[in-house]
Amino acid sequence: MRQILLSVLLIAIERCYGLLELQDKLFINLTDAAVYNKRTRPSYIIGIPLLVRLNVVIHRMDGIDDVHTEYEADVEFTLRWRDDRLEYDSQLLLNFPIQGDHWHANQIWLPNLHVANDKQYTSIIDLSPGSVHVLIRSNGKTCVVFIRITNKHYCYQVKYRLWQNILRKHVFHCTCLALLFAGEVVLSKRAHLKLRCEMELYKYPLDKQTCGMTIESSSLPISHLRMQWSKRPGLLLADPSHARGFTIQNYSTYEAINHRLVGNFSLVTSEFVLSRQFGPFLLDIYIPGVAFVFTSWLSFWMEVTAAPARISLSITTMLTMVTSGKTIREKLPKVPYVHALDIWLLACTAFIFFVLFEYAIVNYIYNRDKRVRQGGLRRVDSCVSLASSVYHNSSENGKPLGEPISKKRAKQMGLEPLNTTQVGGSASSNGALRPPHSPARGASSGSIFQFPPDLDPIQVPPSPSLSVQYSRERVQSIVRMPLTNRDIANCIDRRCRLVFPLGFAIFNAVYWTILCR
């Protein structure tokens, strides 16, 4: 049994190699320089433009870079055009087309096409051995090469099974060229492109971008070459839903004309509507930002006297927001406008800053009475110092403390003369002030003013009506008592516990309403 299988296998291999050899001989005869000029385009003699149909398969789209406004893609191009000079009898090859690689492609005329928005200005017809390739799917010990071929009436696939020792799960680097019976040429190339994509980041990171790929003729105007998307899906995405960091919502294709100074050139364009995935930004930016703002509000529940704790909390959260915002902006392009993420970071930083500013105001109001008392004590100390100096000067001059003080001296000391009816004293003939009575004997010599001995305190007997009236006036005075500065400071803190969350909620409602439109 093994010998039979081995014999069949050897016959199949020999037939395959014989067919390939026959294809090469036929191809050499068709492309001989005596009968074929590869510098002349097909249909040039009859004067009609050549129609090139294009099919694009995007196997992978990733590397979308916001800073450099570009994206990367693995793309497979399939070009189809008709060259009547390459027609042959299908019976010679048992209805198999001529297939080859980059060497075969170099022997025939090829359209000069390029990707217009590629940063490396990639030419589709780059026939170096390692620049174009087809996808080979490995299955066990064999690798299957898929080459899609079409003619006027039908489409089919040719599968070439190769032993594992020939191709071991690698990508087969070649130009996939198929030459059909009626002279139709099918050229396939796979390339890795780095494409420009103009982005608008007003709503970043909840934005949508429209990126595209434009393929146009490099040398032949539209009067000689016209490009057209294939009637089959001209653009096909291997994974139509996801790109790295984005979701492909929709894509479309259209044909246009590029008007240049040297003429009009045909082009085909494909566009992709990409929606940015918001999940990573929600976890990395928005939720931490809300947490930092909420943390700064804990300052409102702390005592006003806890200055180190409140200031440290506010400054720490604000610096964290500023640092995270700087890190995020480094990953974005330098645009001359403000995008949505900037507004969010500025708003969060502003809310935290206003918490710190609120504490500065509250602390100033809370300690106002303390500053007033300290100022009063300083004035009392100055008055005591003045009285002490007067006492010592009088003692040193041998003058009794009860001597009259002249008006001039009183004015220098800041005293005003009083009437005798106000203090019960008398004035001297020269206008000097005199105490109402001289100190009584046995009294302390350090006492300047004494009550007259005939004035005793008035004893008022308690009265029920007077007591009730006094209680009513006392209650009214308590009710009419103004708020102290400490009460005002604590009231501001209590009000801010409601005002700040309400303001942040209103900002979020407006922000997300505008951003999600």
Secondary structure, 3 states (H helix, E strand, C coil): CHHHHHHHHHHHHHHHHHHHHHHHHHHHHHCCCCCCCCCCCCCCCCCCCEEEEEEEEEEEEEEEECCCCEEEEEEEEEEEEECHHHCCCHHHHCCCCEEECHHHHCCCCCCCEEECCECCCCECCCCCCCCCEECEEEECCEEEEEEEEECCCCEEEEEEEEECCCCCCCCEECCEEEECCCCEEEEEEEEEEEEECCCCCCCCCCCEEEEEEEEEECCCCCCCEEEEECCCCCEEECCCCEECCEEEEEEEEEEEEEECCCCEEEEEEEEEEEEECCHHHHHHHHHHHHHHHHHHHHHHHCCCCCHHHHHHHHHHHHHHHHHHHHHHHCCCCCCCCCCHHHHHHHHHHHHHHHHHHHHHHHHHHHCHHHHHHHHHHHHHHHHHHHHHHHHHHHHHHCCCCCCCECHHHHHHCCCCCCCHHHHCCEECCCCCEECCCCCCCCCCCCCCCCCCCCCCCCCCCCCHHHHHHHHHHHHHHHHCCCCCHHHHHHHHHHHHHHHHHHHHHHHHHHHHHHHCC
